């Protein structure tokens, strides 16, 4: 069996180390591994592939891949790989949902605390060697997670892990998800359907976006949703940039219509220097790093290896994606 690997990130952070491909090669001597390290090599390498470990296949890759049976994404999202031809094809798709859930949940807590306690203001004061105590204690007041009302939009592994941490700190967590009939997760006080989003936004102190990127969630948070939020509410996006209308968010922040925003993902990455989000007070930007953990690639390859064993043995795979639903 030919296993094609192409995980190449322009900035290096999400590029699979060659050592991990070598470990897979060692652990599966019966299979041939094709490791593409650039786009040109990927188009050649996909031609004889039975299996692909990649987050970035295109229609051209699929057209060349006459033998392809299964694609595994090293990320939770499938991103641009759910193009019409892939969705219509018999190719099975799996993802790596769950491996970064606790890491991202900790990030959500960290940025929420940073905004609640005005830590960016303290950092700016430190850089300027200014004692900004008066500014920090001035309205709006410093807030506590304990007693806060948190609305988590998307109750996959990330949303559930986030709810548990908020609840442990004394918050009241409510969730929104597509399947309301499923058992209510631990740490979530109530679960609602997506069509209740605008009804629930006014009561939320924190709104966490952890839903998958699908056609249904495009600009899930737009001008109308931002207008429905409390003027002190904090928006946290750890999903994908397309779920939040950045122009509408910038307008809402400039107008003081919400209290703050912590953004780890953007429509265009890196976020262009021309974006007003860089300099708006109350906006905390992190460079798509919420999911970073020291053993990230070990976790990715362990999951892929388990699925490769299952695939070889004709067993059910873990984390199979519904290509129509998008996750």
PANU-99809 format. One record per residue (C-alpha): residue number from 1; residue in one letter; z, x, y. Coordinates in nm, 4 decimals. Layout:
N
{seq NUM type a pz Z px X py Y}
...
! end
This chain:
327
{seq 1 type x pz 0.0000 px 0.0000 py 0.0000}
{seq 2 type x pz -0.0857 px 0.1257 py 0.3485}
{seq 3 type x pz 0.1862 px 0.0880 py 0.6127}
{seq 4 type x pz 0.0715 px 0.1223 py 0.9736}
{seq 5 type x pz 0.3267 px 0.2205 py 1.2410}
{seq 6 type x pz 0.2509 px 0.2005 py 1.6124}
{seq 7 type x pz 0.5427 px 0.1709 py 1.8535}
{seq 8 type x pz 0.4388 px 0.3548 py 2.1665}
{seq 9 type x pz 0.6075 px 0.2974 py 2.5016}
{seq 10 type x pz 0.4695 px 0.4540 py 2.8187}
{seq 11 type x pz 0.8203 px 0.5463 py 2.9318}
{seq 12 type x pz 0.9466 px 0.6736 py 2.5976}
{seq 13 type x pz 1.2576 px 0.4605 py 2.5648}
{seq 14 type x pz 1.1012 px 0.2207 py 2.3143}
{seq 15 type x pz 0.8796 px 0.4733 py 2.1309}
{seq 16 type x pz 0.9810 px 0.5175 py 1.7685}
{seq 17 type x pz 1.0869 px 0.8794 py 1.6994}
{seq 18 type x pz 0.8649 px 1.0613 py 1.4547}
{seq 19 type x pz 1.1748 px 1.1474 py 1.2489}
{seq 20 type x pz 1.2307 px 0.7796 py 1.1645}
{seq 21 type x pz 0.8725 px 0.7408 py 1.0446}
{seq 22 type x pz 0.9253 px 1.0499 py 0.8303}
{seq 23 type x pz 1.2389 px 0.8935 py 0.6813}
{seq 24 type x pz 1.0440 px 0.5809 py 0.5887}
{seq 25 type x pz 0.7736 px 0.7991 py 0.4341}
{seq 26 type x pz 1.0382 px 0.9796 py 0.2280}
{seq 27 type x pz 1.2106 px 0.6588 py 0.1155}
{seq 28 type x pz 0.8860 px 0.4881 py 0.0122}
{seq 29 type x pz 0.6785 px 0.7579 py -0.1619}
{seq 30 type x pz 0.4602 px 0.4963 py -0.3331}
{seq 31 type x pz 0.3241 px 0.3792 py 0.0017}
{seq 32 type x pz 0.0977 px 0.5590 py 0.2482}
{seq 33 type x pz 0.2204 px 0.5611 py 0.6088}
{seq 34 type x pz -0.0192 px 0.5771 py 0.9016}
{seq 35 type x pz 0.1627 px 0.6689 py 1.2241}
{seq 36 type x pz -0.0458 px 0.6100 py 1.5356}
{seq 37 type x pz 0.0884 px 0.7725 py 1.8507}
{seq 38 type x pz -0.1625 px 0.6352 py 2.1009}
{seq 39 type x pz -0.3914 px 0.3362 py 2.1490}
{seq 40 type x pz -0.7071 px 0.5122 py 2.0316}
{seq 41 type x pz -0.5439 px 0.6239 py 1.7067}
{seq 42 type x pz -0.4021 px 0.2765 py 1.6557}
{seq 43 type x pz -0.7473 px 0.1199 py 1.6393}
{seq 44 type x pz -0.8470 px 0.3593 py 1.3621}
{seq 45 type x pz -0.5168 px 0.3339 py 1.1792}
{seq 46 type x pz -0.5029 px -0.0440 py 1.1570}
{seq 47 type x pz -0.8312 px -0.0710 py 0.9649}
{seq 48 type x pz -0.6854 px -0.0012 py 0.6201}
{seq 49 type x pz -0.3348 px -0.1349 py 0.6842}
{seq 50 type x pz -0.1690 px -0.3870 py 0.4540}
{seq 51 type x pz 0.1512 px -0.3888 py 0.6602}
{seq 52 type x pz 0.2130 px -0.3121 py 1.0279}
{seq 53 type x pz 0.5321 px -0.2123 py 1.2067}
{seq 54 type x pz 0.4379 px -0.2669 py 1.5706}
{seq 55 type x pz 0.5111 px -0.4795 py 1.8783}
{seq 56 type x pz 0.1722 px -0.4320 py 2.0420}
{seq 57 type x pz -0.1152 px -0.5464 py 1.8233}
{seq 58 type x pz -0.4098 px -0.6983 py 2.0081}
{seq 59 type x pz -0.6997 px -0.9251 py 1.9053}
{seq 60 type x pz -0.9082 px -0.6104 py 1.8556}
{seq 61 type x pz -0.6510 px -0.4709 py 1.6122}
{seq 62 type x pz -0.6503 px -0.7939 py 1.4123}
{seq 63 type x pz -1.0301 px -0.8052 py 1.4050}
{seq 64 type x pz -1.0354 px -0.4578 py 1.2508}
{seq 65 type x pz -0.7494 px -0.5224 py 1.0074}
{seq 66 type x pz -0.9286 px -0.6791 py 0.7124}
{seq 67 type x pz -0.6366 px -0.6120 py 0.4753}
{seq 68 type x pz -0.3414 px -0.6948 py 0.6978}
{seq 69 type x pz -0.0860 px -0.9276 py 0.5360}
{seq 70 type x pz 0.2380 px -0.8798 py 0.7299}
{seq 71 type x pz 0.3439 px -0.7597 py 1.0773}
{seq 72 type x pz 0.7020 px -0.6684 py 1.1675}
{seq 73 type x pz 0.8064 px -0.6417 py 1.5323}
{seq 74 type x pz 1.0791 px -0.3866 py 1.6151}
{seq 75 type x pz 1.1954 px -0.6258 py 1.8885}
{seq 76 type x pz 1.3250 px -0.9812 py 1.8758}
{seq 77 type x pz 1.0298 px -1.1065 py 2.0777}
{seq 78 type x pz 0.6692 px -1.1112 py 1.9622}
{seq 79 type x pz 0.5420 px -1.0854 py 2.3189}
{seq 80 type x pz 0.1648 px -1.0682 py 2.3463}
{seq 81 type x pz 0.1068 px -1.0522 py 1.9690}
{seq 82 type x pz 0.1087 px -1.4311 py 1.9369}
{seq 83 type x pz -0.2510 px -1.4630 py 2.0533}
{seq 84 type x pz -0.4553 px -1.7535 py 1.9080}
{seq 85 type x pz -0.6276 px -1.5537 py 1.6333}
{seq 86 type x pz -0.2961 px -1.4109 py 1.5096}
{seq 87 type x pz -0.1310 px -1.7529 py 1.5109}
{seq 88 type x pz -0.4217 px -1.9020 py 1.3162}
{seq 89 type x pz -0.4339 px -1.6146 py 1.0665}
{seq 90 type x pz -0.2456 px -1.6032 py 0.7330}
{seq 91 type x pz -0.0639 px -1.2868 py 0.8476}
{seq 92 type x pz 0.3126 px -1.3222 py 0.8086}
{seq 93 type x pz 0.5185 px -1.2131 py 1.1095}
{seq 94 type x pz 0.8821 px -1.1039 py 1.1139}
{seq 95 type x pz 1.0988 px -0.9693 py 1.3938}
{seq 96 type x pz 1.4160 px -0.7709 py 1.4543}
{seq 97 type x pz 1.6290 px -1.0494 py 1.5985}
{seq 98 type x pz 1.9982 px -0.9860 py 1.5707}
{seq 99 type x pz 2.0061 px -0.6077 py 1.5765}
{seq 100 type x pz 2.0822 px -0.5888 py 1.9503}
{seq 101 type x pz 2.2719 px -0.9160 py 1.9897}
{seq 102 type x pz 2.6168 px -0.7617 py 2.0418}
{seq 103 type x pz 2.4769 px -0.4889 py 2.2662}
{seq 104 type x pz 2.3030 px -0.7384 py 2.4928}
{seq 105 type x pz 2.6061 px -0.9684 py 2.4924}
{seq 106 type x pz 2.8199 px -0.6804 py 2.6223}
{seq 107 type x pz 2.5587 px -0.6157 py 2.8906}
{seq 108 type x pz 2.5763 px -0.9797 py 3.0022}
{seq 109 type x pz 2.9540 px -0.9537 py 3.0348}
{seq 110 type x pz 2.9220 px -0.6236 py 3.2225}
{seq 111 type x pz 2.6767 px -0.7488 py 3.4852}
{seq 112 type x pz 2.8642 px -1.0772 py 3.5271}
{seq 113 type x pz 3.1865 px -0.8880 py 3.5940}
{seq 114 type x pz 3.0011 px -0.6555 py 3.8306}
{seq 115 type x pz 2.8790 px -0.9492 py 4.0399}
{seq 116 type x pz 3.2037 px -1.1464 py 4.0147}
{seq 117 type x pz 3.4042 px -0.8436 py 4.1344}
{seq 118 type x pz 3.1423 px -0.7241 py 4.3870}
{seq 119 type x pz 3.1089 px -0.3840 py 4.2239}
{seq 120 type x pz 2.7624 px -0.3137 py 4.3738}
{seq 121 type x pz 2.9256 px -0.3446 py 4.7178}
{seq 122 type x pz 3.1959 px -0.0986 py 4.6111}
{seq 123 type x pz 2.9310 px 0.1457 py 4.4840}
{seq 124 type x pz 2.7412 px 0.1270 py 4.8140}
{seq 125 type x pz 3.0668 px 0.1879 py 4.9982}
{seq 126 type x pz 3.1389 px 0.4916 py 4.7831}
{seq 127 type x pz 2.7928 px 0.6333 py 4.8459}
{seq 128 type x pz 2.8463 px 0.5910 py 5.2204}
{seq 129 type x pz 3.2100 px 0.7129 py 5.2001}
{seq 130 type x pz 3.3235 px 0.3828 py 5.3509}
{seq 131 type x pz 3.6422 px 0.1906 py 5.2643}
{seq 132 type x pz 3.4891 px -0.1539 py 5.1991}
{seq 133 type x pz 3.8062 px -0.3345 py 5.0932}
{seq 134 type x pz 3.7772 px -0.5957 py 5.3696}
{seq 135 type x pz 3.4198 px -0.6777 py 5.2733}
{seq 136 type x pz 3.5139 px -0.7106 py 4.9073}
{seq 137 type x pz 3.8012 px -0.9526 py 4.9697}
{seq 138 type x pz 3.6058 px -1.1552 py 5.2274}
{seq 139 type x pz 3.4375 px -1.4803 py 5.1185}
{seq 140 type x pz 3.2882 px -1.5537 py 4.8801}
{seq 141 type x pz 3.5981 px -1.4615 py 4.6808}
{seq 142 type x pz 3.6207 px -1.2323 py 4.3818}
{seq 143 type x pz 3.6043 px -1.4475 py 4.0710}
{seq 144 type x pz 3.7353 px -1.4363 py 3.7152}
{seq 145 type x pz 3.5484 px -1.4989 py 3.3930}
{seq 146 type x pz 3.8560 px -1.6847 py 3.2685}
{seq 147 type x pz 3.8078 px -2.0485 py 3.3614}
{seq 148 type x pz 3.4401 px -2.0069 py 3.4466}
{seq 149 type x pz 3.1776 px -2.2443 py 3.3133}
{seq 150 type x pz 2.8927 px -2.0616 py 3.1404}
{seq 151 type x pz 2.5613 px -2.2206 py 3.0478}
{seq 152 type x pz 2.3695 px -2.0213 py 2.7865}
{seq 153 type x pz 2.0021 px -2.1157 py 2.7632}
{seq 154 type x pz 1.8915 px -2.0075 py 2.4176}
{seq 155 type x pz 2.1364 px -1.9976 py 2.1268}
{seq 156 type x pz 1.9758 px -1.7404 py 1.9043}
{seq 157 type x pz 2.1718 px -1.4354 py 1.7930}
{seq 158 type x pz 2.2004 px -1.3045 py 2.1509}
{seq 159 type x pz 2.3143 px -1.6354 py 2.2941}
{seq 160 type x pz 2.5729 px -1.6869 py 2.0210}
{seq 161 type x pz 2.7118 px -1.3341 py 2.0584}
{seq 162 type x pz 2.7296 px -1.3852 py 2.4360}
{seq 163 type x pz 2.9138 px -1.7162 py 2.3973}
{seq 164 type x pz 3.1741 px -1.5550 py 2.1713}
{seq 165 type x pz 3.2512 px -1.2840 py 2.4275}
{seq 166 type x pz 3.2709 px -1.5245 py 2.7203}
{seq 167 type x pz 3.4971 px -1.7574 py 2.5220}
{seq 168 type x pz 3.7228 px -1.4685 py 2.4215}
{seq 169 type x pz 3.7670 px -1.3935 py 2.7922}
{seq 170 type x pz 3.8661 px -1.7511 py 2.8663}
{seq 171 type x pz 3.5372 px -1.9028 py 2.9811}
{seq 172 type x pz 3.3998 px -2.2412 py 2.8765}
{seq 173 type x pz 3.0566 px -2.1892 py 2.7184}
{seq 174 type x pz 2.7917 px -2.4579 py 2.6776}
{seq 175 type x pz 2.4573 px -2.3944 py 2.5108}
{seq 176 type x pz 2.1006 px -2.5206 py 2.5229}
{seq 177 type x pz 1.8666 px -2.4859 py 2.2299}
{seq 178 type x pz 1.5698 px -2.6530 py 2.0695}
{seq 179 type x pz 1.7426 px -2.7512 py 1.7446}
{seq 180 type x pz 2.0437 px -2.9585 py 1.8467}
{seq 181 type x pz 2.0998 px -3.0785 py 1.4899}
{seq 182 type x pz 2.2053 px -2.7343 py 1.3668}
{seq 183 type x pz 2.5796 px -2.6641 py 1.3365}
{seq 184 type x pz 2.7494 px -2.5813 py 1.6661}
{seq 185 type x pz 2.8087 px -2.2042 py 1.6829}
{seq 186 type x pz 3.1531 px -2.0527 py 1.7205}
{seq 187 type x pz 3.2493 px -2.0143 py 2.0852}
{seq 188 type x pz 3.0146 px -2.2865 py 2.2093}
{seq 189 type x pz 3.1901 px -2.6016 py 2.3289}
{seq 190 type x pz 2.8770 px -2.8200 py 2.3276}
{seq 191 type x pz 2.5062 px -2.7907 py 2.2514}
{seq 192 type x pz 2.2346 px -2.9748 py 2.4430}
{seq 193 type x pz 1.8573 px -3.0081 py 2.4286}
{seq 194 type x pz 1.6317 px -2.8253 py 2.6727}
{seq 195 type x pz 1.5527 px -3.1476 py 2.8573}
{seq 196 type x pz 1.9144 px -3.1527 py 2.9796}
{seq 197 type x pz 1.8780 px -2.8206 py 3.1642}
{seq 198 type x pz 1.8647 px -2.9557 py 3.5200}
{seq 199 type x pz 2.1511 px -3.1957 py 3.4489}
{seq 200 type x pz 2.3736 px -2.9093 py 3.3328}
{seq 201 type x pz 2.2868 px -2.6488 py 3.5957}
{seq 202 type x pz 2.5006 px -2.7848 py 3.8846}
{seq 203 type x pz 2.8278 px -2.7362 py 3.6939}
{seq 204 type x pz 2.7583 px -2.3806 py 3.5766}
{seq 205 type x pz 2.9204 px -2.0743 py 3.7331}
{seq 206 type x pz 2.7039 px -1.8453 py 3.5181}
{seq 207 type x pz 2.3603 px -1.9250 py 3.3749}
{seq 208 type x pz 2.2473 px -1.6868 py 3.1003}
{seq 209 type x pz 1.8805 px -1.6863 py 2.9971}
{seq 210 type x pz 1.8453 px -1.5711 py 2.6354}
{seq 211 type x pz 1.5739 px -1.8082 py 2.5124}
{seq 212 type x pz 1.2559 px -1.6730 py 2.3506}
{seq 213 type x pz 0.9347 px -1.6293 py 2.5446}
{seq 214 type x pz 0.7042 px -1.9187 py 2.4555}
{seq 215 type x pz 0.4576 px -2.1417 py 2.6394}
{seq 216 type x pz 0.7416 px -2.3941 py 2.6719}
{seq 217 type x pz 0.9744 px -2.1468 py 2.8439}
{seq 218 type x pz 0.7261 px -2.0054 py 3.0986}
{seq 219 type x pz 0.9076 px -2.0177 py 3.4361}
{seq 220 type x pz 1.1891 px -2.2121 py 3.2750}
{seq 221 type x pz 1.3918 px -2.1258 py 3.5839}
{seq 222 type x pz 1.1818 px -2.2153 py 3.8858}
{seq 223 type x pz 1.2409 px -2.3511 py 4.2335}
{seq 224 type x pz 1.3675 px -2.6885 py 4.1109}
{seq 225 type x pz 1.6148 px -2.5331 py 3.8685}
{seq 226 type x pz 1.7412 px -2.2853 py 4.1261}
{seq 227 type x pz 1.7884 px -2.5708 py 4.3724}
{seq 228 type x pz 1.9978 px -2.7522 py 4.1115}
{seq 229 type x pz 2.2349 px -2.4582 py 4.0647}
{seq 230 type x pz 2.5631 px -2.4155 py 4.2476}
{seq 231 type x pz 2.5468 px -2.2031 py 4.5623}
{seq 232 type x pz 2.7963 px -1.9639 py 4.3975}
{seq 233 type x pz 2.6313 px -1.9521 py 4.0538}
{seq 234 type x pz 2.5144 px -1.6265 py 3.8987}
{seq 235 type x pz 2.1873 px -1.6103 py 3.7027}
{seq 236 type x pz 2.1591 px -1.3498 py 3.4235}
{seq 237 type x pz 1.8229 px -1.2920 py 3.2525}
{seq 238 type x pz 1.8158 px -1.0800 py 2.9354}
{seq 239 type x pz 1.5191 px -1.2557 py 2.7727}
{seq 240 type x pz 1.1784 px -1.1884 py 2.9262}
{seq 241 type x pz 1.0665 px -1.1812 py 3.2870}
{seq 242 type x pz 0.8288 px -1.4734 py 3.2446}
{seq 243 type x pz 1.1189 px -1.7163 py 3.1987}
{seq 244 type x pz 1.2215 px -1.6815 py 3.5651}
{seq 245 type x pz 0.9942 px -1.7455 py 3.8619}
{seq 246 type x pz 1.0629 px -1.4247 py 4.0561}
{seq 247 type x pz 0.9134 px -1.5522 py 4.3811}
{seq 248 type x pz 1.1292 px -1.8655 py 4.3676}
{seq 249 type x pz 1.4346 px -1.6554 py 4.2821}
{seq 250 type x pz 1.3772 px -1.4202 py 4.5767}
{seq 251 type x pz 1.3456 px -1.7217 py 4.8052}
{seq 252 type x pz 1.6659 px -1.8740 py 4.6681}
{seq 253 type x pz 1.8553 px -1.5480 py 4.7135}
{seq 254 type x pz 1.7288 px -1.5025 py 5.0701}
{seq 255 type x pz 1.8359 px -1.8573 py 5.1515}
{seq 256 type x pz 2.1802 px -1.8157 py 4.9953}
{seq 257 type x pz 2.1086 px -2.1018 py 4.7554}
{seq 258 type x pz 2.2670 px -1.9204 py 4.4580}
{seq 259 type x pz 2.5400 px -1.6613 py 4.4468}
{seq 260 type x pz 2.3729 px -1.3771 py 4.2627}
{seq 261 type x pz 2.1331 px -1.2635 py 3.9918}
{seq 262 type x pz 2.1470 px -0.9906 py 3.7286}
{seq 263 type x pz 1.8002 px -0.9138 py 3.5950}
{seq 264 type x pz 1.7144 px -0.6823 py 3.3071}
{seq 265 type x pz 1.3579 px -0.8057 py 3.2524}
{seq 266 type x pz 1.0644 px -0.8738 py 3.4842}
{seq 267 type x pz 0.7123 px -1.0158 py 3.4964}
{seq 268 type x pz 0.5776 px -0.6644 py 3.5537}
{seq 269 type x pz 0.7630 px -0.3614 py 3.4194}
{seq 270 type x pz 0.8509 px -0.1314 py 3.5796}
{seq 271 type x pz 0.9361 px -0.3686 py 3.8619}
{seq 272 type x pz 0.6945 px -0.2763 py 4.1471}
{seq 273 type x pz 0.8500 px -0.1048 py 4.4452}
{seq 274 type x pz 0.7097 px -0.3811 py 4.6643}
{seq 275 type x pz 0.9250 px -0.6476 py 4.4970}
{seq 276 type x pz 1.1835 px -0.7984 py 4.7335}
{seq 277 type x pz 1.4278 px -0.8178 py 4.4425}
{seq 278 type x pz 1.5055 px -0.4462 py 4.4844}
{seq 279 type x pz 1.6793 px -0.4896 py 4.8179}
{seq 280 type x pz 1.8161 px -0.8430 py 4.8182}
{seq 281 type x pz 2.1964 px -0.8521 py 4.8430}
{seq 282 type x pz 2.3466 px -1.0108 py 4.5367}
{seq 283 type x pz 2.0697 px -0.8985 py 4.3006}
{seq 284 type x pz 2.1665 px -0.6478 py 4.0311}
{seq 285 type x pz 1.8705 px -0.4814 py 3.8604}
{seq 286 type x pz 1.8785 px -0.2924 py 3.5308}
{seq 287 type x pz 1.5608 px -0.1373 py 3.3841}
{seq 288 type x pz 1.5168 px -0.3386 py 3.0627}
{seq 289 type x pz 1.8053 px -0.1497 py 2.9082}
{seq 290 type x pz 2.0366 px -0.4298 py 2.7918}
{seq 291 type x pz 1.9387 px -0.3784 py 2.4287}
{seq 292 type x pz 1.9802 px -0.0015 py 2.4211}
{seq 293 type x pz 2.2250 px 0.1205 py 2.1568}
{seq 294 type x pz 2.2715 px 0.4721 py 2.0190}
{seq 295 type x pz 2.1519 px 0.3808 py 1.6696}
{seq 296 type x pz 1.8705 px 0.1483 py 1.7754}
{seq 297 type x pz 1.5919 px 0.3035 py 1.5706}
{seq 298 type x pz 1.8159 px 0.3387 py 1.2674}
{seq 299 type x pz 1.8839 px -0.0363 py 1.2822}
{seq 300 type x pz 1.5133 px -0.1165 py 1.3275}
{seq 301 type x pz 1.3977 px 0.0977 py 1.0372}
{seq 302 type x pz 1.6819 px -0.0215 py 0.8101}
{seq 303 type x pz 1.5734 px -0.3825 py 0.8638}
{seq 304 type x pz 1.2071 px -0.2975 py 0.8183}
{seq 305 type x pz 1.2864 px -0.0985 py 0.5018}
{seq 306 type x pz 1.4762 px -0.3921 py 0.3521}
{seq 307 type x pz 1.1827 px -0.6210 py 0.4273}
{seq 308 type x pz 0.9353 px -0.3683 py 0.2876}
{seq 309 type x pz 1.1307 px -0.3650 py -0.0395}
{seq 310 type x pz 1.1239 px -0.7441 py -0.0432}
{seq 311 type x pz 0.7540 px -0.7560 py 0.0401}
{seq 312 type x pz 0.6709 px -0.5107 py -0.2377}
{seq 313 type x pz 0.8773 px -0.7160 py -0.4847}
{seq 314 type x pz 0.7252 px -1.0471 py -0.3754}
{seq 315 type x pz 1.0580 px -1.1742 py -0.2384}
{seq 316 type x pz 1.1283 px -1.3792 py 0.0747}
{seq 317 type x pz 1.1351 px -1.1727 py 0.3937}
{seq 318 type x pz 1.4138 px -1.1669 py 0.6505}
{seq 319 type x pz 1.3556 px -1.2963 py 1.0054}
{seq 320 type x pz 1.0260 px -1.4727 py 0.9413}
{seq 321 type x pz 0.8782 px -1.5992 py 1.2673}
{seq 322 type x pz 0.7409 px -1.9481 py 1.3182}
{seq 323 type x pz 0.4141 px -1.8488 py 1.4850}
{seq 324 type x pz 0.3626 px -2.1930 py 1.6313}
{seq 325 type x pz 0.7105 px -2.2122 py 1.7858}
{seq 326 type x pz 0.6895 px -1.8482 py 1.8939}
{seq 327 type x pz 1.0138 px -1.7201 py 1.7410}
! end
